[in-house]
Amino acid sequence: MPSAVGVDLNKKLTVKVNVVKRYAKEIAYYRKEHSEQDAKITGLRAQECCPHDLANQVAVGKETEAVLNECQTRYKEACDDLRDFLVQGRKVL
């Protein structure tokens, strides 16, 4: 029968791995959204559309970029946390 410590470590590992996976998925989503926004802005500039519409789309693009940067930071932190957990787990075992 597995010990309570082993089960607890396994649960923590599963959570940390899933956090990293989730952030990776979010990064992929926001990268796609960012490239779509860039294409939309380029199209609006080519059409010489209303400056207000262009300004709104640029603002949306900047917001997407900010969210992407934040997500990348959280992803790096989650990877570091997982790496530290694995190093500590190696020491325990």
N, C-alpha and C positions, 0 to 999 in steps of 0.2 A: 504494500500500500504506500503511495507517495506521501512524503512528509508535508506538513502544512507549509513549511518554508518553501519547499520545492514548488508547490501549487501556487503559492503567492508570487514567487519569482516568475513562474510561467505566465501567470495572469498579467503581471507588470510588463513582461517582455511583449506579450501579445498586444497590449494597449499601446506601447511605444512604437512597435512596428506599424500598427494600424494608423497611428498619428502621422508617421512619416509617409505612408502610402496616401493618406488623405491630402496632405500638403502637396505631394507630387501631382496628384490629380487636379488640385486647385490651380497649381502653377500652369499645367497644360491648358486648362480651361481659360485662364486669364491671358495666356500668351496668344491663344487663338482669337479671343475677343479683341485683344490689342491690335493684332494684325488686321482683323476685319475693320476696326475703327480707323486704322491708318488708310486702308483702301477706300473707305467711305469718305474720309477727309480729302484724299487725293482726287477722288471723283468730284466732290463738291467744288474743289478749287479749279478743276478742269472745266466745269460747267459755269464757272463764275457766278455761283448762286448768291443768294442774299447773305451779306456779311454777318447778320445775326445768326442765321442757321449754321454757318461755318464756325462762328465763335462758340456756339453751343456744342457742336460736335468735337471741337478742339478741347473744350472743357471736359467732356465725357471721356475723351482719349487720355487726358492727363489724369483723370480720376482712376481710370483703369490701370494706367501705368503705376500710380501710387499704390493701388491695391496689390498689384503684381509684385512690386518691390517689398511691400510688407509681408506678403505671403512667402517670398523667397527668404526673407530674414527668419520667419518662423520655421520654415523648412530646415534651414541651416541649424537653428537652435534645437529642433527636434532630432536631427541627425546627430548632433553633438551629444544630446542627452542619451540617445540610444547607444552611441559609442561608449560613453562613460558607464552606462549601465552594464554593457557587455564586458567591459574591462573589470568592473567591480565583481560581476558574476564569476568571471574567470578566477579571481582571487579567492572568492568564497568557496568555489568548488575545488 
